[in-house]
Every structure is written in structure tokens, then in C-alpha cells.
Amino acid sequence: MRRQLSHLLLIIFHLQIYHTKILENCQFLKSFYDIHSNIFELNNNQTSLTVRPLYSLLNQSYSFMNQSLSIGIIYPFADTYLVPVPLVFQCSENKEIYAPNDCEFTMIDTRTDLSIRRTEPTRTTTVSLHFQEYSQSNTFPLRGAYFKQSKIALQNCRIIISNETFLISNLFNLQIEFEQTIGSQCHENCSHSQLYECSSLSKTCQCRTHTIEKYGHLCVDTELASNCSLTPERCRRLCNVQKQIHTNEIDHNCQCPLGTRRILSNNIYHCELPILSECDTNLSRITCPKNSICQDNRCISISIPIRVQQSILPLPILLIGLLIGSLFIIIILILGLLKMRSVKCVKFIHQEHVLSTAHSGNSSPATITRLSTVHSSSSPCSTLSSSSKSVKLSSTNKILEKYTKIDIFE
């Protein structure tokens, strides 16, 4: 029964070939794969393609519904890791570019004893892969397939264009080599030599230079270090607000320059400068703090206290105001001193009136004489008034003395 089924499939396949146009001398499209030369490497005849993908910084499973792909990135799928590989061919007959609808895939397994084991060819339909270029926000569709780390042979790839079927007769080889992460074993070199080097001491892969950032167990290129020129397919870029709004995706791996803070606001990461720091109105990716604006190349707060401070008059007018205020204070002090002096004079005149009143009563002459003496020595009033008052006191003393003598003789 199995033999009959296999014969039936061969008959169907040959009938399809009979009505199919055969394409010969086809190759991988060199101009496409050379754009990502650190991911793809072609041999001389352009029929063997080595793929060295990078692990994604986002350890999240890919969603077929709402996420675009990046070329050369490894994505977690359930309990395994796969890399989407676009398949693009060009044939020498007409220089047309083809993307196969399906191919026969054969897995090649190299054993430890260097023996090679091949699986039976399996015809697999390719899928539409929506890739997003790292330098652009728009996506473009390509056909390809998802692969594990393996060696694969492709043959009998079919292309259907306007109900016309083409068959590529060439045999192609794929070799998928996943990124060697920090600490993985190596002999002389590590994949992605721009990022990694093989330590001669530990024989493990380590980050090449201090400009390469360690991100978990990965060595990562950054926009601040090399402007993403080493591995543009996976690079920590500066937080771009407009790009996050356009793609409706949060860039969890974006970074901010030194001296700024990464702020998450309204599900968007942006870089924020400290208050009163230098700013650039043309650099939209770095903003001033909340409730502040970039004015005269400085982040100026627009809160109420700062607005009051900014509304202060110019410096000359301020100095004039201070001088007028100081003069006004001096005048008040002088008037206060004069008032205190007049109060003292009135106080001493009141004391003289008390002395004259005491004389009219039964006061002792010695007490009256002592009070009059203290008054004459401490009075701050005019000399003329003091002298006249002293004459009156002396005459009064004489009368008191007269009465005193009479009391003694008796």
C-alpha cells in the first residue's frame, strides 16, 4: 500500500513538472543578502548561504498577529528558538527575482564521528514574513521559512506567478549558526567578531571592547557607542517617542544618553534632562522635565514660583528700588530717635513738678536737696530751663533751711 501511494505521488509530481517551466542557473540574490553582511554569508557560486542570527533582546514569544519581524533575529517559539530566513532567488535566464512558494527541505545532521545523516525530503510551504527594516518604520513582505540551528538542503523549489508554475532545478544549502553568547565555548573565534572575541585563557566568548555593552548574557551594540554600525539588526537605540507612537509599540530596550533619565510616561519611553541643564530644541528625542520648557538652551521650569522669579524687573531698577527702601528705613529710624528724645524731656519736666509739689508737703529738707541734685546732673533738656529751675529750687531750699533752724532751737 505504501509503495502504491509513493508511486502515485511521483506520478502527480511528474505531471506537474510536465506543465512546469524549469528555471536553471539560479542563485541566492546576492544584492539582498549583502545588505545584512554580518548576518548572511554567501559562498562563491552563491548557492550556499550561512545565516548567523542574533538573539532578540525581548524574551517574548513572537505573535503572528501584531508583531513585525527583524531580519537576522532569533525569536522564542514555545519551547524552542527559531529564526525567520527570507528566501530570495535570481535566475540567469531572465534576471527575474523569485520567492519560492514551497521547497523540498532535507535536514542534514553531522554526527560526532563526522558521518552525515540526511532526512527524507519534505515539501514545505513557505510563509509570508513581514520584515521591518531597522532604519525604517514601514514593513515589507518576503517569503521564507523558520529554522532551528541546523544544516538544510533545499531543492525543487516551486514558484507560482499568475497561475503559471516555475521550478528551480538547483540544489541550495543553508547553514544556521546561532549567536555564541557570553561564556559559550570557543576555539579561536566567536561568531559576530564585531561583538565577541574568544578569550585565550578561558576559551570562552567575551565582549570584545568596553564600548560593547553587556546585556544579560549578550554583547550588544549601542547607538551611543557606534551609531549602531556594528550590528544594526540588533542595537540599543535612543528612545524615540515618535517611532513608538507610530508603531504603537513600547521600546523597552531603548537607552538614554549619560546625564539623562529614562522615563515611562503614557506607555512611551523618553529621555528627560535635569532642570536647568542644557537642552536643544532641535533634538526631539531628549526632552526637558515635566512642567518645564527648553528656553535659551536651558530647561526652564514653568511652575508658579519660577514664573514669579522670571517676572522680576531688570537689575538697574531693582538696585534703585533697594536704595529707596534703605533711605526710607533710615528716615523712620531718625524720626523714632527724635521722638524718644522729646519723651525724655517731658519726663524730666514732670519730675521737677513732683519736686515742687513735694516741697509744699511735709517732706524732709535732705530728701528734697538730694532729688534736686540728681535732676540737675542728668537732665538732657536745654541749659536755660535747667538754670532757671535751679534758682527756684535754691530759693525754696533757703526757706526750708530757715524753718529747719527754727525747729532745732525750739
C-alpha positions in Angstrom: 0.0 0.0 0.0 2.8 2.4 0.9 4.6 1.6 -2.4 1.5 2.3 -4.4 1.0 5.6 -2.6 4.6 6.7 -3.2 4.2 5.8 -6.9 1.0 7.8 -7.1 2.8 10.9 -5.6 5.7 10.5 -8.1 3.2 10.4 -11.0 1.5 13.5 -9.7 4.8 15.3 -9.3 6.0 14.4 -12.8 2.7 15.5 -14.3 3.2 18.8 -12.5 6.7 19.1 -13.8 5.4 18.4 -17.3 3.3 21.5 -17.1 6.0 23.5 -15.3 8.7 25.7 -16.7 12.2 24.7 -15.4 14.5 27.5 -14.3 18.2 26.8 -14.4 21.3 28.5 -13.2 19.6 30.1 -10.2 21.3 31.6 -7.2 20.6 33.3 -4.0 20.1 37.0 -4.7 23.5 38.5 -3.6 22.4 42.2 -3.6 19.8 41.4 -1.0 21.9 39.3 1.4 24.8 41.7 1.2 22.7 44.4 2.8 23.0 42.3 6.0 26.5 41.0 5.6 27.1 40.4 9.3 24.0 38.0 9.2 24.3 36.4 5.8 27.3 35.0 4.1 27.3 33.5 0.6 29.8 31.2 -1.0 31.4 32.0 -4.3 28.8 30.3 -6.5 26.0 31.8 -4.4 24.2 28.5 -3.8 25.2 28.1 -0.1 24.0 30.5 2.5 25.3 30.7 6.0 23.0 32.5 8.5 24.4 33.9 11.8 21.3 35.3 13.6 21.3 37.3 16.8 19.1 36.6 19.8 16.3 39.1 20.4 16.6 41.4 23.4 12.9 40.9 24.1 12.5 37.5 25.6 8.9 37.3 24.4 7.3 34.8 22.1 6.6 36.1 18.6 2.9 36.9 17.9 1.8 36.3 14.3 -1.0 38.8 14.7 0.6 42.1 15.8 4.3 42.0 15.5 6.7 42.6 12.7 10.0 40.7 12.3 13.5 42.0 12.2 15.9 40.3 9.7 18.5 38.1 11.4 16.9 37.9 14.8 16.2 34.7 16.8 12.8 34.5 18.3 11.5 32.2 21.1 8.6 30.0 19.8 7.0 27.9 22.6 9.8 25.8 23.9 12.4 26.4 21.2 14.1 29.1 19.2 13.6 29.8 15.5 15.0 32.3 13.1 12.9 33.5 10.1 15.0 33.4 6.9 13.9 35.1 3.7 14.5 33.0 0.6 15.1 35.2 -2.5 16.5 33.8 -5.8 17.6 35.2 -9.1 18.0 33.1 -12.3 20.4 34.0 -15.0 17.9 33.3 -17.8 15.8 36.5 -17.3 17.3 38.2 -14.3 14.0 38.0 -12.5 13.7 37.8 -8.8 11.8 34.9 -7.3 10.5 33.9 -3.9 9.5 30.3 -3.7 6.0 29.2 -2.7 7.3 25.8 -1.4 10.5 23.7 -1.4 11.7 20.3 -0.5 13.7 20.6 2.8 16.2 18.0 3.8 17.8 18.1 7.2 21.5 17.3 7.3 22.9 16.0 10.6 26.6 15.7 11.1 27.5 13.2 13.7 30.4 13.3 16.2 32.2 10.7 14.1 31.8 13.2 11.1 29.3 10.9 9.4 26.4 12.6 7.7 22.8 11.7 8.1 20.1 13.1 5.9 16.4 13.0 6.5 13.8 12.3 3.8 13.0 15.4 1.7 9.8 17.1 3.0 8.0 19.5 0.8 7.1 22.5 3.0 5.2 25.6 2.0 6.9 28.9 2.7 5.2 31.6 4.6 4.9 35.4 4.2 7.4 37.1 6.5 6.7 40.8 7.3 10.1 42.3 8.0 10.8 45.7 9.3 14.0 47.4 8.3 16.0 48.7 11.3 16.3 52.2 9.8 12.6 52.5 8.8 9.2 52.1 10.3 7.5 50.5 7.4 7.4 46.8 6.7 7.8 44.7 3.5 6.7 41.1 2.9 9.1 38.3 1.8 8.6 34.6 1.6 10.7 32.3 3.7 10.6 29.8 6.5 11.5 29.4 10.2 14.6 27.3 11.0 16.3 25.9 14.0 20.1 25.8 14.3 20.8 23.2 11.7 22.1 22.4 8.2 19.4 22.2 5.5 19.3 21.3 1.8 16.7 23.0 -0.4 15.7 21.5 -3.8 12.8 21.6 -6.3 11.6 25.0 -5.1 8.4 26.0 -6.9 7.3 29.4 -7.8 3.7 30.3 -8.9 3.2 33.5 -10.7 -0.2 34.3 -12.3 -1.2 30.6 -12.3 2.0 29.7 -14.0 4.4 27.4 -12.2 8.1 27.6 -12.3 10.5 25.0 -10.9 14.1 25.8 -9.8 16.3 22.9 -10.6 19.3 24.0 -8.5 20.2 22.5 -5.1 20.8 25.1 -2.3 22.4 24.7 1.1 21.6 26.6 4.3 23.7 26.5 7.5 22.1 28.2 10.5 24.6 29.2 13.3 23.0 30.8 16.3 24.8 33.6 18.2 27.5 32.5 20.6 26.7 34.2 23.9 29.0 35.2 26.7 30.6 32.2 28.3 30.0 29.8 25.4 32.9 27.6 24.4 35.1 28.6 21.5 38.4 27.6 19.9 39.8 30.6 18.1 36.9 32.8 17.0 33.4 33.6 18.0 30.5 34.4 15.7 29.9 38.1 15.2 33.5 39.1 15.7 32.4 42.7 15.9 30.9 42.0 19.3 32.7 38.9 20.7 36.2 37.6 21.0 37.5 34.2 22.1 39.4 34.5 25.4 42.8 32.8 25.2 42.6 32.0 28.9 39.1 30.6 29.4 38.4 29.6 25.8 35.0 31.3 26.1 33.4 34.1 24.2 33.6 37.5 25.8 32.6 41.0 24.8 35.3 42.5 22.6 35.8 46.0 23.9 34.5 48.2 26.7 32.3 50.1 24.1 30.3 46.9 23.7 27.5 46.8 26.3 26.8 43.6 28.3 23.1 43.0 28.3 22.4 39.9 30.3 24.4 37.1 28.6 24.6 39.0 25.3 27.1 41.5 23.9 25.1 44.4 22.4 25.9 47.2 20.1 24.5 50.7 21.1 23.7 53.9 19.2 25.8 55.9 21.7 28.9 53.7 21.1 29.0 53.1 17.4 25.8 54.7 16.0 24.6 51.1 15.5 27.1 50.4 12.7 28.3 47.1 14.1 25.1 45.1 14.2 22.2 47.4 13.1 19.8 44.4 13.2 20.0 44.3 17.0 21.1 47.5 18.6 20.1 49.5 21.7 18.9 52.8 20.2 18.0 56.1 21.8 14.4 56.3 22.9 12.4 57.7 20.0 9.0 59.0 21.0 7.7 59.4 17.5 8.7 55.9 16.4 6.9 54.4 19.4 3.8 56.3 18.7 3.9 55.4 15.0 4.5 51.6 15.6 2.3 51.6 18.8 5.0 49.5 20.5 6.9 50.3 23.7 10.6 50.2 23.1 11.7 48.5 26.4 15.3 48.3 25.2 15.9 51.9 24.2 18.6 53.8 26.1 19.2 57.4 27.1 22.5 59.5 27.0 24.5 60.0 30.1 23.1 62.7 32.3 19.5 62.0 31.4 16.9 59.7 32.8 14.7 57.2 31.0 11.1 58.0 31.9 8.0 55.9 31.1 5.0 58.1 30.5 1.8 57.1 28.7 3.3 53.8 27.7 6.2 55.6 25.9 9.8 55.8 27.0 11.6 59.1 26.6 14.8 60.7 27.8 14.5 63.5 30.3 17.1 66.1 31.2 17.6 67.5 34.7 16.2 71.0 35.4 18.4 73.9 34.4 20.5 71.6 32.2 21.5 72.4 28.6 18.9 71.4 26.0 18.5 71.5 22.3 15.1 72.4 20.8 16.0 70.5 17.6 16.7 67.2 19.4 13.2 65.9 19.9 14.3 62.6 21.5 15.6 64.3 24.6 13.1 66.4 26.4 13.0 68.7 29.5 11.3 67.6 32.7 7.6 67.8 33.1 6.3 71.4 33.7 9.4 72.9 32.0 10.4 74.1 28.6 13.6 74.5 26.6 14.3 78.2 26.5 17.7 79.8 25.6 19.2 76.3 25.5 18.2 75.7 29.1 15.4 73.6 30.7 13.4 76.3 32.5 10.5 75.4 34.8 7.1 76.9 34.0 5.8 76.4 37.6 4.3 79.4 39.5 7.4 80.2 41.7 9.7 80.3 38.6 7.3 82.4 36.7 7.2 84.9 39.5 11.0 84.9 39.6 11.2 85.4 35.8 8.9 88.5 36.0 11.3 90.4 38.3 12.3 93.8 36.9 15.8 94.4 35.3 18.8 94.8 37.6 19.1 98.7 37.5 15.5 99.2 38.5 16.0 96.6 41.2 19.0 98.5 42.7 17.1 101.8 42.6 14.3 100.2 44.5 16.7 98.8 47.1 18.2 102.3 47.6 14.9 104.0 48.0 13.8 101.3 50.5 17.0 101.8 52.5 16.6 105.6 52.6 13.0 105.2 53.8 14.2 102.9 56.6 16.9 105.4 57.7 14.3 108.3 57.8 12.0 106.2 60.0 14.9 105.4 62.4 15.8 109.1 62.7 12.2 110.1 63.4 12.0 107.4 66.0 15.1 108.7 67.8 13.8 112.3 67.8 10.5 111.2 69.3 12.3 109.2 72.0 14.4 112.4 72.9 11.2 114.5 73.2 9.7 111.9 75.5 12.7 112.0 77.8 12.5 115.9 78.1 8.8 115.7 79.1 9.6 113.0 81.7 12.2 115.2 83.4 10.0 118.3 83.4 7.3 116.1 85.1 9.9 115.1 87.8 10.6 118.8 88.6 6.9 119.4 89.0 6.8 116.5 91.5 9.7 118.1 93.5 7.9 121.4 93.8 4.8 119.5 94.9 6.8 117.6 97.5 8.1 120.9 98.9 4.6 122.1 99.6 4.0 119.0 101.7 5.9 117.6 104.8 9.0 116.3 103.0 12.3 116.4 104.7 14.8 119.0 103.5 17.6 116.4 103.0 15.4 114.4 100.6 14.4 117.4 98.6 18.0 118.5 98.3 19.1 115.1 97.1 16.5 114.8 94.4 17.2 118.3 93.1 20.9 117.4 92.8 20.2 114.3 90.7 17.9 116.1 88.4 20.3 118.9 87.7 23.1 116.5 86.7 21.1 114.1 84.4 18.6 116.3 82.6 19.0 116.3 78.8 16.9 119.4 78.3 18.2 122.9 77.5 20.7 124.7 79.9 18.5 127.8 80.2 15.5 125.8 81.6 17.8 124.0 83.9 19.3 127.1 85.4 16.0 128.8 85.9 14.7 125.8 87.7 17.7 125.5 89.9 17.2 129.1 91.0 13.7 128.3 92.1 15.0 125.2 93.9 17.7 127.2 95.7 15.2 129.8 97.0 13.0 127.0 98.1 15.9 125.4 99.9 16.7 128.6 101.7 13.1 128.8 103.0 13.2 125.2 104.1 16.5 125.8 105.8 15.0 128.7 107.7 12.2 126.7 109.0 14.5 123.9 109.9 16.7 126.2 112.1 13.7 127.4 114.0 12.7 123.8 114.7 16.1 123.0 116.1 16.3 125.9 118.5 12.9 125.0 120.0 
